[in-house]
Amino acid sequence: MTGYLTTHVLDTASGLPAAGMTVDLYQLDGDTRTHLVKMITNDDGRTDSPILPQSDFAVGRYELVFQAGAYFGRDDDPAFLDDIPIRFGINDPTSHYHVPLLVSPFSFSTYRGS
């Protein structure tokens, strides 16, 4: 069995899943940044399928970009938080990598989930 990548976004300002947030995945190779996929979170704050499914899963460096500014739709110009990039490495091709985001208009945190 090969690994895969998932996320879960929670809106800590409302205490609810962040439904409708756009999430982009990039693969990083030195100075090269290649866009792999764009997904939208569902009503549970998750994507309907893995962001990086087993068929495309590979060891390497990646970046998830969560479009928090557009999600919160604030009138601040510029918003305190806009796109939130999270860079991470995948070194075990058989593991499930889960990168959740806890977010409000003014803060965020992440961790390696399960």
Residue pairs with C-beta under 8 A, 6 or more apart in sequence:
1 54
1 94
2 54
2 57
2 93
2 94
3 54
3 57
3 90
3 92
3 93
3 94
3 95
3 96
3 97
4 50
4 52
4 53
4 54
4 57
4 96
4 97
5 25
5 50
5 51
5 52
5 57
5 62
5 90
5 96
5 97
5 98
5 99
6 46
6 47
6 50
6 51
6 96
6 97
6 98
6 99
7 23
7 41
7 46
7 47
7 51
7 64
7 98
7 99
7 100
7 101
8 17
8 44
8 45
8 46
8 98
8 100
8 101
8 113
9 17
9 18
9 21
9 23
9 41
9 45
9 46
9 66
9 100
9 101
9 103
10 16
10 17
10 18
10 45
10 100
10 101
10 102
10 103
11 17
11 18
11 45
11 71
11 103
11 104
12 102
12 103
12 104
12 107
13 72
13 104
13 105
16 45
17 41
17 43
17 44
17 45
17 46
18 41
18 45
18 71
18 101
18 103
19 41
19 42
19 43
19 44
19 45
20 40
20 41
20 71
21 40
21 41
21 45
21 66
21 67
21 68
21 70
21 71
22 38
22 39
22 40
22 66
22 67
22 70
22 71
23 38
23 39
23 40
23 41
23 47
23 51
23 64
23 65
23 66
23 67
24 35
24 37
24 38
24 39
24 64
24 65
24 67
25 35
25 36
25 37
25 38
25 39
25 51
25 52
25 62
25 63
25 64
25 65
26 33
26 34
26 35
26 36
26 62
26 63
26 64
26 65
27 33
27 34
27 36
27 60
27 61
27 62
28 34
28 60
28 61
28 62
28 63
28 87
29 60
29 61
33 63
36 52
36 56
37 51
37 52
39 47
39 48
39 49
39 51
40 47
41 47
42 48
51 64
52 62
52 97
57 90
57 93
58 90
58 93
59 90
59 91
59 92
59 93
60 89
60 90
61 87
61 88
61 89
61 90
62 87
62 88
62 89
62 90
63 85
63 86
63 87
63 88
64 85
64 86
64 88
64 99
65 83
65 84
65 85
65 86
66 83
66 84
66 86
66 101
66 103
66 108
67 82
67 83
68 81
68 82
68 83
68 84
68 103
68 105
68 108
69 79
69 81
69 82
69 83
70 82
72 79
72 81
72 105
74 105
76 105
79 105
80 105
80 106
81 103
81 105
81 106
81 107
81 108
84 101
84 103
84 108
86 99
86 101
86 110
88 97
88 99
88 112
90 97
96 114
97 112
98 112
98 113
98 114
99 110
99 112
99 113
100 110
100 111
100 113
101 108
101 109
101 110
102 108
102 109
102 110
